[in-house]
Amino acid sequence: MKIGHLFQPNNPLFWLMLMVNALSGVLLWWWQHWPLSLAGAWLVGSMLVCNALLGAWLVWRLAASDRDASPAKP
């Protein structure tokens, strides 16, 4: 497992990881700056936890993958 394997612009998982991390940042900003009802807080909070888990899984997959085996575009 190597940290250098995270940067794989030819791999769609790399772009998905970036989008999930950006969405987590937007959701966290929304949670902190807008008043939410209890149901809204639960909804945004559960989305934050799911995004964090998905982001961690994507980072693990990219770091554990072999760079040479990543899918390349024709």
Number of C-alpha atoms within 10 A of each C-alpha: 12 12 11 10 19 21 13 17 11 13 17 13 18 18 15 14 20 14 14 20 17 13 16 20 14 12 16 15 11 13 16 9 8 8 10 14 9 8 9 12 13 12 12 17 15 12 16 20 12 14 21 16 13 16 19 15 13 20 19 16 16 24 18 14 15 12 17 8 8 16 12 11 7 3
